[in-house]
């Protein structure tokens, strides 16, 4: 389910449904219980503001929400979730999005590893988005120099 704030933007609303599916379907194998916890976070109610804004900008640039932009939005959302999991460890939070925090379910170490895994996963999603855009090799090199 997509948050009602996106009801007035049907292309973004549909795009966010696709973003959630991309995140879930391309999530690599981790420990089954940790993966289930990550999926629980992803299924929890959230506005997906960062991903939605990414799709809005993508639509403004191209007049549509292209597949590559879905991967950019997925990357940003996964990056955000990784930072939330890490933040919950630092803040010793009990819950996140109404769910018992990962470090409370398992341990600080497992939560940090899960967050680190999501950071890497975010990069993988970004790379796929760049490939889908058809970015030329010399442009990829420019990104490496600047980043």
C-alpha positions in Angstrom: 0.0 0.0 0.0 1.2 3.5 -0.9 0.6 6.4 1.5 -2.4 8.6 0.6 -0.1 11.7 0.2 0.6 10.4 -3.3 -3.0 10.0 -4.4 -2.9 13.2 -6.4 0.1 12.0 -8.4 -0.9 8.7 -10.1 2.4 8.2 -11.9 4.3 8.6 -8.7 1.8 6.5 -6.8 2.2 3.7 -9.3 5.9 4.2 -9.4 6.2 3.8 -5.7 4.4 0.4 -5.9 7.0 -0.6 -8.4 9.8 0.7 -6.2 8.6 -1.5 -3.3 8.5 -4.5 -5.6 11.9 -3.8 -6.9 13.3 -3.6 -3.4 11.7 -6.8 -2.3 12.4 -8.8 -5.4 16.0 -7.9 -5.8 16.9 -8.1 -2.1 19.7 -10.7 -2.1 20.0 -13.5 0.3 20.8 -12.6 3.8 20.1 -14.6 6.9 16.4 -15.6 6.5 15.3 -14.0 9.8 17.2 -10.8 9.1 15.7 -10.7 5.6 12.2 -11.1 7.1 12.9 -8.2 9.5 14.0 -6.0 6.6 10.9 -7.0 4.7 8.8 -6.2 7.7 10.3 -2.7 7.8 9.6 -2.3 4.1 6.0 -3.3 4.5 5.4 -1.0 7.4 3.5 2.2 6.8 5.7 4.9 5.6 5.4 7.8 3.3 8.4 7.0 1.0 8.9 10.8 0.7 12.5 10.5 -0.6 11.5 7.9 -3.2 8.4 9.9 -4.2 10.3 13.1 -4.6 12.9 11.3 -6.7 10.1 10.0 -9.0 8.5 13.5 -9.1 11.8 15.0 -10.3 12.3 12.1 -12.8 8.8 12.8 -14.2 9.4 16.5 -14.4 12.6 15.9 -16.4 11.3 13.2 -18.7 7.5 13.7 -18.6 7.2 10.1 -17.3 8.6 7.8 -14.6 11.2 5.7 -16.5 12.3 2.4 -15.2 15.8 3.7 -14.4 14.3 6.3 -12.1 12.4 3.5 -10.2 15.8 2.1 -9.4 17.1 5.5 -8.2 14.1 5.8 -6.0 14.6 2.3 -4.6 18.2 3.1 -4.0 17.4 6.1 -2.0 14.7 4.3 0.0 17.0 1.5 0.9 19.8 3.9 1.8 17.3 5.7 4.1 16.3 2.4 5.8 20.0 1.5 6.4 20.5 4.8 8.1 17.4 4.3 10.3 18.6 0.9 11.4 22.0 2.3 12.3 20.4 5.3 14.0 18.2 3.0 16.1 21.3 1.3 17.5 22.9 4.7 18.4 19.8 6.1 19.9 18.9 2.8 21.6 15.4 3.1 20.1 12.9 0.5 21.0 10.8 0.7 17.9 10.8 1.9 14.3 7.6 2.4 12.3 5.7 0.6 15.1 8.0 -2.4 14.9 10.5 -3.6 17.5 13.8 -2.3 16.4 16.2 -4.7 14.7 18.9 -4.4 17.4 16.2 -5.2 20.0 15.1 -8.3 18.1 18.7 -9.5 17.5 21.7 -7.5 18.7 23.5 -4.3 17.9 26.1 -6.3 15.8 23.4 -7.9 13.7 21.6 -4.6 13.2 24.8 -2.9 12.1 25.6 -5.7 9.7 22.1 -5.5 8.3 22.4 -1.7 7.9 25.7 -2.2 6.2 24.2 -4.8 3.9 21.5 -2.4 2.9 24.1 0.3 2.2 25.7 -2.0 -0.3 22.3 -3.1 -1.7 21.5 0.6 -2.2 24.6 1.0 -4.3 23.7 -2.0 -6.4 20.2 -0.5 -7.1 21.8 2.8 -8.1 24.2 1.0 -10.4 21.3 -0.8 -12.1 19.5 2.5 -12.6 22.6 4.1 -14.2 22.9 1.1 -16.5 19.2 1.3 -17.5 19.6 5.0 -18.3 22.3 4.0 -20.8 24.9 6.3 -19.3 28.0 6.3 -21.5 31.3 5.0 -20.1 33.0 8.4 -20.1 30.1 9.8 -18.1 30.5 7.0 -15.6 34.1 7.9 -15.2 33.2 11.5 -14.5 30.9 10.3 -11.7 33.9 8.3 -10.2 36.2 11.3 -10.4 33.6 13.6 -8.7 32.4 11.1 -6.1 
